[in-house]
Amino acid sequence: MDRIDLNCDLGESFGAYRIGLDEEVVPHVTSVNIACGWHAGDPLVMEKTVAMAKQHHVAVGAHPGFPDLLGFGRREIKASPDEVYAYVKYQLGALYAFAHSQGLEVQHMKAHGSLYNMAGKDIRLAEAMCRACRDFDSQLIILALAGSQMEQAAKEMGVPCAREFFADRAYAPDGSLAPRSQPGAVIHDTQVALDRVVRMIKEGKVQATNGEDIPVQCDSICVHGDNESAIAFVTAIRSRLAEEGITCQSFGSFVR
């Protein structure tokens, strides 16, 4: 049976600033990555977002980033592996407090922004993040870009890992995401994106920017919910998957 998880970043509002349409998107996904207060989010937002996930029976994951509210965690910070290890563990603990108090487990960890991208290419940072997750909870699943150094480090260290696919992003021939500065890096045609998702699930392939097919095996699709068109895209994905006989369920039920 074909099955896939749909994950989305949530809880990125901060104080008086509202970011994203969390209430609208959460009913349509199966796992959520909740900001832990460093690149976005705050304690009240974390409490509310965990409660929302519980209400809709959606799996909860931590979404740690660099301590960079002004840059939304998208600026690279020169951090050592020891620092990254501590950063991740600290933010895991923050989300755990809110999840545990509401009777939920923390299913996974997905890094945010530059932390995600840097660990995807730097094996030393990837290993540090894997150690932090393993030391926090040996059953915690790392959600990583398929084919990245994060996936490789998790395999080598015996840390559970789920691989994600980006429905609206173009892929380079090496399996990495095409830089946003490159024309066509973001796919705006909903039908094209949906066809890519279905092909990835059924055939394990995606067409790269050079026109060649590359292998991509994934357990989760990353979707966004920060504008009205994104909400329409999420609902379109759910509808298309149902038509194709593909079940949506949190990857914690089939990745350990």
C-alpha positions in Angstrom: 0.0 0.0 0.0 1.4 3.4 -1.0 1.5 5.8 2.0 3.1 9.2 2.7 3.3 11.8 5.4 2.6 15.4 4.9 4.6 17.8 7.1 4.4 21.5 7.6 6.3 24.1 9.6 4.1 25.7 12.2 4.3 28.0 15.3 6.3 30.7 13.6 4.4 33.6 15.0 6.1 35.7 17.6 4.6 38.1 20.1 2.2 40.5 18.2 3.4 39.2 14.8 1.4 36.5 13.1 3.2 34.3 10.5 1.5 31.6 8.6 -2.0 30.2 8.5 -1.6 27.5 11.1 -5.2 27.0 11.9 -6.1 26.5 8.3 -3.3 24.1 7.3 -3.1 21.8 10.4 -6.3 19.8 9.5 -4.7 18.8 6.2 -1.3 17.5 7.3 -0.1 14.5 9.4 3.0 15.9 11.0 4.0 19.4 12.1 7.4 20.9 12.8 7.0 23.5 15.6 9.4 26.4 15.9 11.2 26.3 19.3 11.7 30.0 20.0 15.1 30.7 18.4 14.4 31.5 14.8 10.6 32.0 15.4 7.9 31.2 17.9 7.6 32.0 21.6 6.3 30.0 24.6 2.7 31.1 24.2 2.8 30.2 20.5 4.4 26.8 21.2 1.7 26.0 23.8 -1.1 27.0 21.4 0.5 25.1 18.5 0.9 21.9 20.4 -2.7 22.0 21.6 -3.8 22.6 18.0 -1.8 19.5 16.8 -3.4 17.4 19.6 -6.9 18.6 18.7 -6.4 17.4 15.1 -4.5 14.2 16.0 -1.3 15.4 14.2 2.2 14.2 15.1 4.4 16.8 16.7 8.1 17.5 15.9 10.7 20.0 17.0 11.9 22.6 14.4 15.1 24.0 15.9 17.0 26.8 14.2 19.9 29.2 14.7 19.4 31.9 17.4 18.4 34.4 14.7 15.0 36.0 15.1 15.9 39.0 12.9 17.0 36.8 10.1 14.3 34.1 10.6 17.1 31.5 10.9 18.0 31.8 7.2 21.4 33.4 7.7 24.4 31.1 8.1 26.1 31.2 11.5 29.6 29.7 11.9 28.9 27.3 14.7 31.0 24.4 15.8 29.6 20.8 16.0 29.5 21.1 19.8 27.5 24.3 19.6 25.1 22.8 17.1 24.7 19.7 19.4 23.8 22.0 22.3 21.5 24.2 20.2 19.4 21.2 19.0 19.2 19.6 22.4 18.2 22.8 24.1 15.3 23.4 21.6 14.2 19.7 21.8 13.9 20.1 25.5 11.8 23.3 25.1 9.2 21.6 22.8 9.2 18.4 25.0 8.0 20.5 27.9 4.9 21.6 26.1 4.2 18.3 24.4 4.7 16.2 27.5 2.4 18.4 29.6 -0.3 17.8 27.0 0.3 14.0 26.9 2.0 14.0 23.5 5.3 12.5 22.4 7.8 14.4 20.3 7.9 12.2 17.1 10.7 13.9 15.2 13.2 16.7 14.7 13.5 18.7 11.5 16.0 21.5 11.5 15.1 24.9 10.1 16.6 27.2 7.4 20.3 27.5 7.3 20.8 24.9 10.1 19.0 22.4 7.9 20.9 23.4 4.7 24.3 23.5 6.4 23.8 20.1 8.1 22.6 18.7 4.8 26.1 19.3 3.3 28.4 19.2 6.3 28.7 15.7 7.8 30.2 17.0 11.0 27.2 19.2 11.7 24.9 16.4 10.7 26.6 14.0 13.1 26.3 16.6 15.9 22.5 16.9 15.3 22.1 13.1 15.2 24.0 12.8 18.5 21.7 15.4 20.1 18.6 13.6 18.9 19.9 10.2 20.0 21.0 11.5 23.4 17.6 13.1 23.9 15.6 10.1 22.8 16.9 7.1 20.9 13.5 6.7 19.2 13.3 10.3 18.0 13.1 10.4 14.2 15.2 12.9 12.2 13.4 14.4 9.2 16.0 15.1 6.5 16.4 15.9 2.9 16.6 12.7 0.9 20.2 12.0 -0.1 21.7 14.6 2.2 24.5 14.3 4.7 21.9 14.3 7.4 20.4 11.1 6.0 23.9 9.6 5.7 24.9 10.5 9.3 21.6 9.1 10.7 22.2 5.8 8.9 25.8 5.5 10.1 24.8 6.3 13.7 21.7 4.2 13.8 19.3 7.1 14.3 15.8 6.7 12.9 15.4 8.9 9.8 12.5 9.9 7.5 13.3 11.4 4.2 11.3 14.4 2.8 10.4 15.6 -0.6 9.6 19.2 -1.5 6.6 19.3 -3.8 7.2 22.9 -5.0 11.0 22.9 -5.4 13.1 21.9 -8.4 15.9 19.4 -7.8 19.5 19.6 -9.0 21.1 16.6 -10.7 22.9 15.7 -7.5 19.6 15.4 -5.6 19.9 18.7 -3.7 17.3 21.5 -4.0 18.0 24.0 -6.8 19.0 27.4 -5.3 16.1 29.8 -5.0 18.1 32.3 -7.0 18.0 30.0 -10.0 15.1 30.4 -12.5 12.5 27.7 -12.1 13.7 26.7 -8.6 10.2 27.2 -7.2 7.4 25.4 -9.0 4.3 27.5 -9.2 2.2 25.2 -11.5 0.0 23.2 -9.1 -0.6 20.4 -11.7 3.1 20.0 -12.4 3.9 19.8 -8.6 1.1 17.2 -8.0 2.4 15.1 -10.9 5.9 15.2 -9.4 4.6 14.1 -6.0 2.7 11.1 -7.4 5.6 10.0 -9.6 8.0 10.3 -6.6 5.7 8.1 -4.5 4.9 5.5 -7.2 8.2 5.4 -9.1 10.8 6.8 -6.8 11.9 9.3 -9.4 11.9 13.1 -10.1 13.0 15.0 -13.1 16.1 17.2 -12.3 16.8 20.7 -13.7 18.9 19.1 -16.5 16.0 17.0 -17.7 17.3 13.7 -16.4 15.4 11.5 -14.0 17.1 11.0 -10.6 16.1 8.5 -7.8 14.3 10.0 -4.8 12.9 7.7 -2.1 10.9 9.7 0.5 8.6 9.2 3.4 7.2 12.7 3.8 6.2 15.6 1.6 6.9 19.1 2.9 4.0 21.5 2.2 3.7 25.2 3.2 0.8 27.1 4.7 1.9 30.7 4.8 -0.6 32.1 2.3 -4.0 31.4 0.7 -2.6 29.8 -2.4 -0.5 27.5 -0.2 -3.6 26.3 1.6 -5.3 25.6 -1.7 -2.2 23.6 -2.7 -2.3 21.5 0.5 -5.9 20.6 -0.1 -5.1 19.8 -3.8 -2.4 17.4 -2.7 -4.7 15.6 -0.3 -7.4 15.3 -3.0 -4.9 14.0 -5.6 -3.4 11.5 -3.3 -6.8 10.1 -2.4 -7.6 9.7 -6.1 -4.3 7.8 -6.6 -5.1 5.5 -3.6 -2.2 6.9 -1.5 -2.8 7.0 2.2 -1.7 9.9 4.3 -0.3 9.0 7.7 2.4 10.3 10.0 5.8 8.7 9.3 6.1 7.7 12.9 3.8 4.8 12.1 6.1 3.3 9.5 9.6 4.7 10.1 11.6 3.7 13.2 
